[in-house]
């Protein structure tokens, strides 16, 4: 059954936003309503930052009303705000999300801001990179499996909304089960609990989403999933320092972040930005990983530093953050990743799996010394 934008507007017409009985569609606060080919509905509600608490029940009511419509498979609804916004005007275009200013770390001795925990999850760790193409998702996948090999309970969230890679890396397909129309069960690959937007869309679907929808999707995949008891939940972040990273820092009690980079200067420039961004929002840097560090010719055994060597180690030392280790540029890692058979799971005693296990051991040692469930800093709007 096809869902149309008009169908959604009719459902939302029964929701009022003030004492005068103004409907949500008639209030000028509703963004353009998007319905994708799989009957998932996406929209945002424009509010002043001071109204966010008052409008959260309206958002939940709108989300629930649409979810009850026959044929709707999912809803992404969020609150968004514009700078110097006082009287929202009616517009058919989606509202622009406000750009938060830089956030200073909390003052020593200042009381921490309270961030909601995820029940049963001891540590949440972001695996990030300043730019794409450095092998971050492959690293996150094998790192999660290496942590599991230490006897830990581990989950992996693919938060790269625009380019989800985790379903391919684990060879997983299909859609997650929904329990009581409220929460999703994660998929399972090689014993790991896994969630990705890639399970909810067709493989060739382009995610043309604005910031508020990205934020809402990440928040739902974190909090509307039955993760159960986990020692570590790794989050494969999208590259860069934008909406997704700020959402994670603001809405999630991150225990820390891991930065993945290749050794060359161009990648390290962006890796610095990633380190700086997490430091500014008071997220501890648990370590830097140098990926594609060395290529050893399988025929003659000659070692070549195609992307340079030691750059990430030197940068970690310069920035005063831990260095976790080097991962070689190797065809086996590439081939097993493309085949959905991660090297740590399929060749656990091989030399490449050992590299990831050593990195995971160092990460866990660093993480064990960090506070479990660091409370999230609050990002404020000027």
C-alpha positions as a Markdown table, in Angstrom:
| # | Residue | x | y | z |
|---|---|---|---|---|
| 1 | Unk | 0.0 | 0.0 | 0.0 |
| 2 | Unk | 1.6 | 3.3 | -1.2 |
| 3 | Unk | 1.6 | 6.1 | 1.4 |
| 4 | Unk | 1.4 | 9.7 | 0.1 |
| 5 | Unk | 2.4 | 13.0 | 1.6 |
| 6 | Unk | -1.3 | 14.0 | 1.8 |
| 7 | Unk | -2.1 | 10.9 | 3.8 |
| 8 | Unk | 0.6 | 11.8 | 6.3 |
| 9 | Unk | -0.7 | 15.4 | 6.5 |
| 10 | Unk | -4.2 | 14.2 | 7.2 |
| 11 | Unk | -2.9 | 12.0 | 10.0 |
| 12 | Unk | -1.0 | 14.9 | 11.5 |
| 13 | Unk | -4.0 | 17.3 | 11.2 |
| 14 | Unk | -5.4 | 15.8 | 14.4 |
| 15 | Unk | -2.4 | 17.1 | 16.4 |
| 16 | Unk | -2.6 | 20.6 | 17.9 |
| 17 | Unk | 0.4 | 22.7 | 19.0 |
| 18 | Unk | -1.1 | 25.4 | 21.2 |
| 19 | Unk | -4.1 | 26.3 | 23.3 |
| 20 | Unk | -5.8 | 27.9 | 20.3 |
| 21 | Unk | -6.1 | 24.5 | 18.6 |
| 22 | Unk | -3.6 | 25.2 | 15.8 |
| 23 | Unk | -2.9 | 22.0 | 13.9 |
| 24 | Unk | 0.6 | 20.9 | 13.3 |
| 25 | Unk | 0.3 | 21.1 | 9.5 |
| 26 | Unk | -1.3 | 24.6 | 9.8 |
| 27 | Unk | 1.3 | 25.9 | 12.3 |
| 28 | Unk | 4.1 | 26.6 | 9.8 |
| 29 | Unk | 6.4 | 24.4 | 11.9 |
| 30 | Unk | 6.2 | 21.2 | 9.8 |
| 31 | Unk | 9.0 | 20.6 | 7.2 |
| 32 | Unk | 8.5 | 18.9 | 3.9 |
| 33 | Unk | 7.2 | 15.4 | 4.5 |
| 34 | Unk | 9.2 | 12.7 | 2.7 |
| 35 | Unk | 8.0 | 9.2 | 2.0 |
| 36 | Unk | 10.6 | 6.8 | 0.7 |
| 37 | Unk | 9.9 | 3.8 | -1.6 |
| 38 | Unk | 9.7 | 1.5 | 1.4 |
| 39 | Unk | 6.9 | 3.6 | 3.0 |
| 40 | Unk | 9.2 | 5.1 | 5.7 |
| 41 | Unk | 8.1 | 8.6 | 6.6 |
| 42 | Unk | 10.5 | 11.5 | 7.5 |
| 43 | Unk | 9.8 | 15.0 | 8.7 |
| 44 | Unk | 10.9 | 17.6 | 11.2 |
| 45 | Unk | 9.2 | 20.2 | 13.4 |
| 46 | Unk | 10.6 | 23.7 | 13.6 |
| 47 | Unk | 10.9 | 25.1 | 17.1 |
| 48 | Unk | 12.8 | 27.7 | 19.0 |
| 49 | Unk | 15.5 | 26.2 | 21.2 |
| 50 | Unk | 13.6 | 27.3 | 24.2 |
| 51 | Unk | 10.6 | 25.3 | 23.0 |
| 52 | Unk | 12.3 | 22.0 | 22.6 |
| 53 | Unk | 11.1 | 20.5 | 25.9 |
| 54 | Unk | 7.5 | 21.6 | 25.3 |
| 55 | Unk | 7.4 | 20.2 | 21.8 |
| 56 | Unk | 9.0 | 16.9 | 22.5 |
| 57 | Unk | 5.6 | 15.4 | 23.4 |
| 58 | Unk | 4.2 | 16.8 | 20.1 |
| 59 | Unk | 7.0 | 15.1 | 18.2 |
| 60 | Unk | 6.3 | 11.8 | 20.0 |
| 61 | Unk | 2.6 | 12.1 | 19.3 |
| 62 | Unk | 3.2 | 12.9 | 15.6 |
| 63 | Unk | 5.6 | 10.0 | 15.3 |
| 64 | Unk | 3.1 | 7.6 | 16.9 |
| 65 | Unk | 0.2 | 8.9 | 14.8 |
| 66 | Unk | 2.0 | 8.3 | 11.6 |
| 67 | Unk | 3.4 | 4.9 | 12.7 |
| 68 | Unk | -0.3 | 3.8 | 13.2 |
| 69 | Unk | -1.1 | 4.5 | 9.6 |
| 70 | Unk | -1.7 | 1.3 | 7.6 |
| 71 | Unk | 1.3 | 0.5 | 5.4 |
| 72 | Unk | 3.8 | 2.7 | 7.2 |
| 73 | Unk | 7.0 | 0.8 | 7.9 |
| 74 | Unk | 8.9 | 3.4 | 9.9 |
| 75 | Unk | 9.0 | 7.0 | 11.0 |
| 76 | Unk | 11.9 | 9.4 | 11.5 |
| 77 | Unk | 10.6 | 12.6 | 13.2 |
| 78 | Unk | 12.8 | 15.2 | 14.8 |
| 79 | Unk | 12.8 | 18.7 | 16.3 |
| 80 | Unk | 15.0 | 21.3 | 14.5 |
| 81 | Unk | 15.8 | 24.9 | 15.1 |
| 82 | Unk | 17.0 | 28.0 | 13.2 |
| 83 | Unk | 19.2 | 30.8 | 14.5 |
| 84 | Unk | 17.2 | 33.9 | 15.7 |
| 85 | Unk | 13.9 | 32.0 | 15.1 |
| 86 | Unk | 10.9 | 33.5 | 16.8 |
| 87 | Unk | 7.9 | 33.1 | 14.4 |
| 88 | Unk | 8.2 | 30.2 | 12.1 |
| 89 | Unk | 6.8 | 30.9 | 8.6 |
| 90 | Unk | 4.9 | 28.5 | 6.5 |
| 91 | Unk | 7.2 | 26.9 | 3.9 |
| 92 | Unk | 7.2 | 23.8 | 1.8 |
| 93 | Unk | 10.9 | 23.5 | 2.1 |
| 94 | Unk | 12.6 | 21.6 | 5.0 |
| 95 | Unk | 13.9 | 23.9 | 7.7 |
| 96 | Unk | 17.6 | 24.4 | 7.9 |
| 97 | Unk | 19.3 | 22.9 | 11.0 |
| 98 | Unk | 21.1 | 25.4 | 13.1 |
| 99 | Unk | 24.9 | 25.0 | 13.2 |
| 100 | Unk | 26.0 | 24.7 | 16.8 |
| 101 | Unk | 28.9 | 26.9 | 17.9 |
| 102 | Unk | 32.1 | 25.3 | 19.2 |
| 103 | Unk | 31.7 | 23.7 | 22.5 |
| 104 | Unk | 34.2 | 24.2 | 25.2 |
| 105 | Unk | 35.2 | 21.3 | 27.5 |
| 106 | Unk | 33.6 | 21.4 | 31.0 |
| 107 | Unk | 35.4 | 23.5 | 33.6 |
| 108 | Unk | 37.4 | 21.5 | 36.1 |
| 109 | Unk | 35.2 | 20.7 | 39.1 |
| 110 | Unk | 32.1 | 21.7 | 37.2 |
| 111 | Unk | 29.1 | 19.3 | 37.6 |
| 112 | Unk | 28.8 | 17.0 | 34.6 |
| 113 | Unk | 25.9 | 17.4 | 32.3 |
| 114 | Unk | 23.6 | 14.4 | 32.5 |
| 115 | Unk | 23.2 | 12.3 | 29.3 |
| 116 | Unk | 20.8 | 9.4 | 29.0 |
| 117 | Unk | 22.5 | 6.0 | 29.3 |
| 118 | Unk | 21.7 | 3.0 | 27.1 |
| 119 | Unk | 20.4 | 0.2 | 29.3 |
| 120 | Unk | 22.8 | -2.7 | 29.5 |
| 121 | Unk | 25.6 | -1.1 | 27.5 |
| 122 | Unk | 28.8 | -0.5 | 29.6 |
| 123 | Unk | 30.9 | 1.4 | 27.1 |
| 124 | Unk | 30.1 | 3.2 | 23.8 |
| 125 | Unk | 33.1 | 3.9 | 21.6 |
| 126 | Unk | 33.1 | 5.9 | 18.4 |
| 127 | Unk | 35.4 | 4.8 | 15.6 |
| 128 | Unk | 35.9 | 7.8 | 13.4 |
| 129 | Unk | 38.1 | 9.3 | 10.7 |
| 130 | Unk | 38.6 | 12.8 | 9.4 |
| 131 | Unk | 38.0 | 11.7 | 5.8 |
| 132 | Unk | 36.7 | 8.8 | 3.8 |
| 133 | Unk | 38.7 | 6.0 | 2.2 |
| 134 | Unk | 41.0 | 5.3 | 5.0 |
| 135 | Unk | 39.5 | 1.9 | 5.9 |
| 136 | Unk | 37.5 | 3.0 | 9.0 |
| 137 | Unk | 34.6 | 0.5 | 8.5 |
| 138 | Unk | 36.9 | -2.5 | 7.9 |
| 139 | Unk | 38.9 | -1.5 | 11.0 |
| 140 | Unk | 35.7 | -1.1 | 13.1 |
| 141 | Unk | 34.4 | -4.5 | 11.9 |
| 142 | Unk | 37.6 | -6.4 | 12.7 |
| 143 | Unk | 38.2 | -4.4 | 15.9 |
| 144 | Unk | 34.8 | -5.4 | 17.2 |
| 145 | Unk | 35.5 | -9.1 | 16.4 |
| 146 | Unk | 38.9 | -8.8 | 18.1 |
| 147 | Unk | 37.3 | -7.4 | 21.2 |
| 148 | Unk | 34.8 | -10.3 | 21.2 |
| 149 | Unk | 37.7 | -12.8 | 20.9 |
| 150 | Unk | 38.8 | -11.5 | 24.3 |
| 151 | Unk | 35.6 | -12.8 | 25.8 |
| 152 | Unk | 33.8 | -9.5 | 25.8 |
| 153 | Unk | 30.1 | -8.9 | 24.8 |
| 154 | Unk | 30.3 | -6.6 | 21.8 |
| 155 | Unk | 27.9 | -4.8 | 19.5 |
| 156 | Unk | 28.5 | -2.7 | 16.3 |
| 157 | Unk | 26.4 | 0.2 | 15.1 |
| 158 | Unk | 26.9 | 1.4 | 11.6 |
| 159 | Unk | 26.2 | 5.2 | 11.9 |
| 160 | Unk | 27.4 | 6.0 | 8.4 |
| 161 | Unk | 24.0 | 7.0 | 7.1 |
| 162 | Unk | 25.2 | 8.0 | 3.7 |
| 163 | Unk | 27.5 | 5.1 | 3.1 |
| 164 | Unk | 26.7 | 2.1 | 5.2 |
| 165 | Unk | 29.3 | -0.6 | 4.8 |
| 166 | Unk | 28.7 | -3.0 | 7.7 |
| 167 | Unk | 26.1 | -5.2 | 6.0 |
| 168 | Unk | 28.6 | -5.9 | 3.2 |
| 169 | Unk | 31.5 | -6.5 | 5.6 |
| 170 | Unk | 29.5 | -9.1 | 7.6 |
| 171 | Unk | 27.7 | -10.6 | 4.6 |
| 172 | Unk | 24.3 | -9.8 | 6.2 |
| 173 | Unk | 21.1 | -9.0 | 4.4 |
| 174 | Unk | 17.4 | -8.8 | 5.2 |
| 175 | Unk | 15.5 | -6.6 | 7.7 |
| 176 | Unk | 15.6 | -6.6 | 11.5 |
| 177 | Unk | 12.6 | -7.9 | 13.4 |
| 178 | Unk | 10.5 | -5.3 | 15.2 |
| 179 | Unk | 9.3 | -6.2 | 18.7 |
| 180 | Unk | 5.8 | -4.8 | 19.7 |
| 181 | Unk | 6.1 | -2.1 | 17.1 |
| 182 | Unk | 8.6 | -0.3 | 19.4 |
| 183 | Unk | 12.2 | -1.7 | 19.1 |
| 184 | Unk | 14.3 | -3.5 | 16.6 |
| 185 | Unk | 16.3 | -6.6 | 17.3 |
| 186 | Unk | 19.9 | -6.3 | 16.0 |
| 187 | Unk | 21.1 | -8.6 | 13.3 |
| 188 | Unk | 23.8 | -11.1 | 14.3 |
| 189 | Unk | 27.1 | -11.6 | 12.4 |
| 190 | Unk | 29.8 | -13.9 | 13.7 |
| 191 | Unk | 28.3 | -13.6 | 17.1 |
| 192 | Unk | 28.2 | -9.8 | 17.1 |
| 193 | Unk | 25.0 | -7.8 | 17.4 |
| 194 | Unk | 24.9 | -5.5 | 14.4 |
| 195 | Unk | 22.7 | -2.6 | 13.4 |
| 196 | Unk | 22.9 | -0.5 | 10.2 |
| 197 | Unk | 20.7 | 1.8 | 8.2 |
| 198 | Unk | 21.7 | -0.5 | 5.4 |
| 199 | Unk | 19.3 | -3.1 | 6.7 |
| 200 | Unk | 16.4 | -0.7 | 6.4 |
| 201 | Unk | 17.0 | 0.5 | 2.8 |
| 202 | Unk | 17.6 | -1.0 | -0.6 |
| 203 | Unk | 21.3 | -1.3 | -1.4 |
| 204 | Unk | 21.2 | 1.3 | -4.2 |
| 205 | Unk | 19.0 | 3.8 | -2.4 |
| 206 | Unk | 20.7 | 7.2 | -2.1 |
| 207 | Unk | 20.2 | 8.7 | 1.4 |
| 208 | Unk | 19.4 | 12.3 | 0.5 |
| 209 | Unk | 18.7 | 13.5 | 4.0 |
| 210 | Unk | 19.1 | 16.8 | 5.8 |
| 211 | Unk | 20.9 | 17.1 | 9.2 |
| 212 | Unk | 17.9 | 16.6 | 11.4 |
| 213 | Unk | 16.9 | 13.4 | 9.7 |
| 214 | Unk | 20.4 | 12.0 | 10.0 |
| 215 | Unk | 20.4 | 12.9 | 13.7 |
| 216 | Unk | 17.0 | 11.3 | 14.3 |
| 217 | Unk | 18.1 | 8.1 | 12.4 |
| 218 | Unk | 21.3 | 7.7 | 14.5 |
| 219 | Unk | 19.4 | 8.3 | 17.7 |
| 220 | Unk | 16.8 | 5.7 | 16.9 |
| 221 | Unk | 19.4 | 3.1 | 15.9 |
| 222 | Unk | 21.1 | 3.7 | 19.2 |
| 223 | Unk | 18.1 | 3.8 | 21.5 |
| 224 | Unk | 15.3 | 1.8 | 19.7 |
| 225 | Unk | 17.4 | -1.3 | 19.4 |
| 226 | Unk | 17.4 | -4.2 | 21.8 |
| 227 | Unk | 21.2 | -4.3 | 22.4 |
| 228 | Unk | 20.9 | -6.3 | 25.6 |
| 229 | Unk | 24.0 | -6.6 | 27.9 |
| 230 | Unk | 27.2 | -5.3 | 26.2 |
| 231 | Unk | 30.6 | -4.6 | 27.4 |
| 232 | Unk | 31.4 | -2.4 | 24.4 |
| 233 | Unk | 29.2 | -0.9 | 21.6 |
| 234 | Unk | 31.4 | 0.3 | 18.8 |
| 235 | Unk | 29.9 | 2.9 | 16.5 |
| 236 | Unk | 31.3 | 3.1 | 13.0 |
| 237 | Unk | 31.0 | 6.9 | 12.4 |
| 238 | Unk | 30.7 | 8.6 | 9.0 |
| 239 | Unk | 33.8 | 10.5 | 8.0 |
| 240 | Unk | 34.2 | 14.1 | 8.9 |
| 241 | Unk | 33.1 | 16.4 | 11.8 |
| 242 | Unk | 29.5 | 17.1 | 11.1 |
| 243 | Unk | 25.9 | 16.4 | 12.3 |
| 244 | Unk | 26.5 | 12.7 | 13.1 |
| 245 | Unk | 29.5 | 13.3 | 15.2 |
| 246 | Unk | 27.8 | 16.2 | 17.1 |
| 247 | Unk | 24.7 | 14.0 | 17.6 |
| 248 | Unk | 26.8 | 11.3 | 19.1 |
| 249 | Unk | 28.7 | 13.7 | 21.4 |
| 250 | Unk | 25.5 | 15.5 | 22.5 |
| 251 | Unk | 23.0 | 12.6 | 22.9 |
| 252 | Unk | 25.2 | 9.7 | 23.8 |
| 253 | Unk | 27.4 | 8.9 | 26.9 |
| 254 | Unk | 30.5 | 8.1 | 24.9 |
| 255 | Unk | 33.4 | 6.5 | 26.8 |
| 256 | Unk | 35.8 | 7.6 | 24.1 |
| 257 | Unk | 36.7 | 7.7 | 20.4 |
| 258 | Unk | 39.2 | 5.9 | 18.2 |
| 259 | Unk | 40.6 | 7.8 | 15.2 |
| 260 | Unk | 41.6 | 5.8 | 12.0 |
| 261 | Unk | 44.0 | 7.3 | 9.5 |
| 262 | Unk | 46.4 | 6.3 | 6.8 |
| 263 | Unk | 50.0 | 7.6 | 7.2 |
| 264 | Unk | 50.1 | 10.3 | 4.5 |
| 265 | Unk | 50.0 | 14.0 | 5.3 |
| 266 | Unk | 46.7 | 14.6 | 3.5 |
| 267 | Unk | 44.9 | 12.0 | 5.7 |
| 268 | Unk | 46.6 | 13.2 | 8.8 |
| 269 | Unk | 45.4 | 16.8 | 8.3 |
| 270 | Unk | 41.8 | 15.5 | 8.6 |
| 271 | Unk | 42.6 | 13.1 | 11.4 |
| 272 | Unk | 43.8 | 16.1 | 13.4 |
| 273 | Unk | 40.4 | 17.7 | 12.9 |
| 274 | Unk | 38.7 | 14.6 | 14.2 |
| 275 | Unk | 40.9 | 14.6 | 17.3 |
| 276 | Unk | 40.2 | 18.3 | 17.9 |
| 277 | Unk | 36.5 | 17.9 | 17.4 |
| 278 | Unk | 36.2 | 15.1 | 20.0 |
| 279 | Unk | 38.4 | 17.0 | 22.4 |
| 280 | Unk | 36.2 | 20.1 | 22.1 |
| 281 | Unk | 33.1 | 18.1 | 23.1 |
| 282 | Unk | 35.1 | 16.5 | 26.0 |
| 283 | Unk | 35.2 | 13.0 | 24.5 |
| 284 | Unk | 38.4 | 11.2 | 25.5 |
| 285 | Unk | 40.6 | 10.0 | 22.6 |
| 286 | Unk | 41.3 | 6.3 | 23.3 |
| 287 | Unk | 43.8 | 6.0 | 20.5 |
| 288 | Unk | 44.9 | 6.4 | 16.9 |
| 289 | Unk | 45.2 | 3.5 | 14.4 |
| 290 | Unk | 47.4 | 3.7 | 11.4 |
| 291 | Unk | 45.7 | 1.8 | 8.6 |
| 292 | Unk | 47.3 | 0.6 | 5.3 |
| 293 | Unk | 50.7 | 1.2 | 6.9 |
| 294 | Unk | 52.9 | -1.2 | 4.9 |
| 295 | Unk | 52.5 | -3.3 | 1.8 |
| 296 | Unk | 54.6 | -6.5 | 1.6 |
| 297 | Unk | 54.8 | -8.0 | -1.9 |
| 298 | Unk | 53.4 | -11.6 | -1.8 |
| 299 | Unk | 55.9 | -12.6 | -4.5 |
| 300 | Unk | 59.2 | -11.2 | -3.4 |
| 301 | Unk | 58.6 | -10.1 | 0.2 |
| 302 | Unk | 59.7 | -6.5 | -0.4 |
| 303 | Unk | 58.1 | -4.0 | 2.0 |
| 304 | Unk | 56.8 | -0.8 | 0.4 |
| 305 | Unk | 55.4 | 2.2 | 2.2 |
| 306 | Unk | 52.8 | 3.2 | -0.4 |
| 307 | Unk | 51.1 | 5.8 | 1.8 |
| 308 | Unk | 54.2 | 6.6 | 3.9 |
| 309 | Unk | 54.9 | 5.1 | 7.3 |
| 310 | Unk | 54.7 | 6.2 | 10.9 |
| 311 | Unk | 52.7 | 9.3 | 10.2 |
| 312 | Unk | 49.8 | 8.4 | 12.5 |
| 313 | Unk | 52.2 | 7.3 | 15.2 |
| 314 | Unk | 54.0 | 10.6 | 15.1 |
| 315 | Unk | 50.8 | 12.6 | 15.0 |
| 316 | Unk | 49.4 | 10.7 | 18.0 |
| 317 | Unk | 52.6 | 11.5 | 19.9 |
| 318 | Unk | 52.4 | 15.2 | 18.9 |
| 319 | Unk | 48.8 | 15.5 | 20.0 |
| 320 | Unk | 49.4 | 13.6 | 23.2 |
| 321 | Unk | 47.0 | 10.8 | 22.6 |
| 322 | Unk | 47.6 | 7.0 | 22.6 |
| 323 | Unk | 48.8 | 5.1 | 19.5 |
| 324 | Unk | 47.1 | 1.7 | 19.2 |
| 325 | Unk | 49.0 | 0.1 | 16.3 |
| 326 | Unk | 49.5 | -0.3 | 12.6 |
| 327 | Unk | 47.4 | -2.4 | 10.2 |
| 328 | Unk | 49.2 | -3.4 | 7.0 |
| 329 | Unk | 47.9 | -2.8 | 3.4 |
| 330 | Unk | 47.2 | -6.4 | 2.5 |
| 331 | Unk | 45.1 | -8.2 | -0.1 |
| 332 | Unk | 43.8 | -10.8 | 2.3 |
| 333 | Unk | 42.2 | -8.1 | 4.5 |
| 334 | Unk | 40.7 | -6.5 | 1.3 |
| 335 | Unk | 39.4 | -9.8 | -0.1 |
| 336 | Unk | 37.9 | -11.1 | 3.1 |
| 337 | Unk | 36.2 | -7.8 | 3.7 |
| 338 | Unk | 34.7 | -7.7 | 0.2 |
| 339 | Unk | 33.5 | -11.3 | 0.6 |
| 340 | Unk | 31.7 | -10.5 | 3.9 |
| 341 | Unk | 34.1 | -12.8 | 5.8 |
| 342 | Unk | 36.1 | -10.6 | 8.1 |
| 343 | Unk | 39.7 | -11.8 | 8.6 |
| 344 | Unk | 39.5 | -11.9 | 12.4 |
| 345 | Unk | 36.5 | -14.2 | 12.3 |
| 346 | Unk | 37.6 | -16.5 | 9.4 |
| 347 | Unk | 41.3 | -16.7 | 10.2 |
| 348 | Unk | 41.6 | -16.0 | 13.9 |
| 349 | Unk | 45.1 | -17.5 | 14.2 |
| 350 | Unk | 46.5 | -15.7 | 11.2 |
| 351 | Unk | 49.0 | -12.8 | 11.2 |
| 352 | Unk | 46.4 | -10.2 | 10.2 |
| 353 | Unk | 43.9 | -11.2 | 12.9 |
| 354 | Unk | 46.8 | -10.9 | 15.4 |
| 355 | Unk | 47.3 | -7.3 | 14.4 |
| 356 | Unk | 43.7 | -6.5 | 15.2 |
| 357 | Unk | 43.8 | -8.5 | 18.4 |
| 358 | Unk | 46.8 | -6.6 | 19.7 |
| 359 | Unk | 45.1 | -3.3 | 18.9 |
| 360 | Unk | 41.9 | -4.5 | 20.6 |
| 361 | Unk | 43.9 | -5.5 | 23.7 |
| 362 | Unk | 45.5 | -2.0 | 23.9 |
| 363 | Unk | 42.1 | -0.4 | 23.3 |
| 364 | Unk | 40.4 | -2.4 | 26.1 |
| 365 | Unk | 43.3 | -1.5 | 28.5 |
| 366 | Unk | 42.8 | 2.2 | 27.7 |
| 367 | Unk | 39.0 | 1.8 | 27.9 |
| 368 | Unk | 39.1 | 0.0 | 31.2 |
| 369 | Unk | 40.8 | 3.0 | 32.8 |
| 370 | Unk | 38.1 | 5.3 | 31.4 |
| 371 | Unk | 34.8 | 6.0 | 33.3 |
| 372 | Unk | 32.0 | 3.8 | 32.1 |
| 373 | Unk | 29.3 | 5.8 | 30.4 |
| 374 | Unk | 30.8 | 9.2 | 30.4 |
| 375 | Unk | 27.9 | 11.7 | 30.7 |
| 376 | Unk | 27.3 | 13.6 | 27.5 |
| 377 | Unk | 28.1 | 17.3 | 27.3 |
| 378 | Unk | 25.2 | 19.5 | 26.3 |
| 379 | Unk | 25.7 | 21.4 | 23.1 |
| 380 | Unk | 23.9 | 24.8 | 23.4 |
| 381 | Unk | 22.6 | 27.2 | 20.8 |
| 382 | Unk | 23.5 | 30.9 | 20.8 |
